[in-house]
Amino acid sequence: MMNAPQESDGLLAPARSKPTLYTAAAALPLHSPVTHTPTTTPSPPSDDIEACKASVIKTEDDVYAKWTPSLRLRVLILVGLPALLSPMLVTSYLPALPFIRDQLHTTDDMMALTVSLYTGVVGIMPLFWGPITDRYGRKVIIVFSLGVFTVGSVLC
């Protein structure tokens, strides 16, 4: 059985600086053809695989392993609810379109416009929410968005 890889083996050595990539194409004139020879990274011997896995995967330091079951459930609901609301809203809205059209005395084209506008807003809003969540945090924005959605749903 071989010893666990050391830093000097290059398998577990931390990246000290960004390596510079030198290619043969940089040294050749533009009219010279460049051939590519594929390279493979060496794999550790079969008896060292478990030692490598044990040294890389540390479950006791995992952030999520420290979460309580109730915290995991709250995070799942907080992240999963917004992902479910968009398809659920469209699924409940589309069958009601003829009824809404008749109640509002409007045309099919105007009803199709509402579906198009909804789809466009759902597609464009991540461009705005992304930078805002980077600035203020995801939890604040998700809770705020769910609050606006809930108030808008109740009032409409």
N, C-alpha and C positions, 0 to 999 in steps of 0.2 A: 504494500500500500504506500502510495506516495504522500508526501507532506502537502498540506494545504498551500495554495499558491501564495507567494509573497508579493509585496509591492514591486519588487524588482522584476517579477515575471511579466509584468505589463497587463495581467488579467484584471487585477483589482486596483491598479494604480489610479489615483484621482487625476482628473484633467487639471494640469497646472496652468497651461496657457493654450490658447486656440492654435492648433497646428496649421501651418501654412501648406497649401496644396501646390506642389510643383508638378507640372505635367510635361510630357515630352513635347507637346505641341508648342509650348512657350519657347523652346530652344530651336525649333525647326522653322525654316522659311514658310511662308503662307502657301506656296505651291507644292510642298512635300506632303504626301499622304501620311496620316497618323494611324497606326494600328493599335487596337486596344487588346490587352491581354488581361482577362479577368483574374482577380485575386480573391482568395478566400481567407477568412480569419481562422487561425488555428483553434481547434476545440480542445478542451482539457481532456486528459485521459479518462476513461470510463470510471475508474475507481475514485476520481477526484470530483465528479459531478455533484455528488451530495454535499461535499465540503464547500464547493463553490456556491451552491444554492443556499446553504445555511449561512454563509458569510454575506450574501447579497440580500436575501429576504429575511427581514427581521420583523416578525409579527408582533412582538411585545412592544416595539416602538411605534407601531401603527397608530395613527391618530384616531381612526375610526374604531379601533378595538377598545378604546377608553370610553366610548359613548355608551350611555345607558340605553336599554331597549325603548324607553319612552322618548328619549331624545332622537333616536333613530326613526321612530314612527313620526314624530313631529316634522323632522327634516324631509322624510319621504312625502308627507302630505303637502308641506310647503312647496316642494319642488315639483311634485307630481300633479297637483291641482291645476296650475296654469297650463301644463302640457295637455291636460284632459279637457279644459274648458273650450278651447278653440274648436276642436272637432265636434264636441258635444253641442256647441252653439249652432254650428252650421247644420248638424244633423237634425236638430229640433226646429230650425228656422225654415229649411227648404220645404218640408211638407206643408207648412202653414202659409206659404206664399199665395196660393189662390184665395184663401180666406182673408188674408191681409189686404190683397188687391181689391177684393170686393168691399171690404169695410172702409177702405180709404178712397174708394172710387178713383183708382188710378189705372195705368196701363201696364201691360206685361213688360214693356221696355223699362219703365221706371223701377219695377221690381227687380229686373235683371241688373239694373244699375246699382241697387243696394247690395246685391251679392258681389258684384265686381268691386265696389268700394270697400266692402268688408275684407275681401281677399287681398286687395291692394294694401290696406292698412295693416293687416296681419303680416304681410310680407315686408313692409317698409319699417314698421316700428322697431324691430331689432337694431336697425341702424342708429336709432336715437337712444334706445334703452341701453345698448352696449356701453357707450362712453359714460352715460349717467351712472350705471352700476359700477364702473371702474372708479368713479369719483366718490360715490356715496355708499357703496356696498350693495351686494345682491339682496340680502335679507330685507333691508329697508325698502328697496324698490319693489320686490315681490309683494311684500305686505301692502304697500301703498297701491300697487296695481290691482291686487285682489280687492282692496277696499273700494277703489273707484269702480271696478267691475260690479261689485255687489250693490253699491248705491245706484249705479246706472241701471242695473237689472231690476231693482225694486221700484225705482221711479218710473221706468218705462213700462 
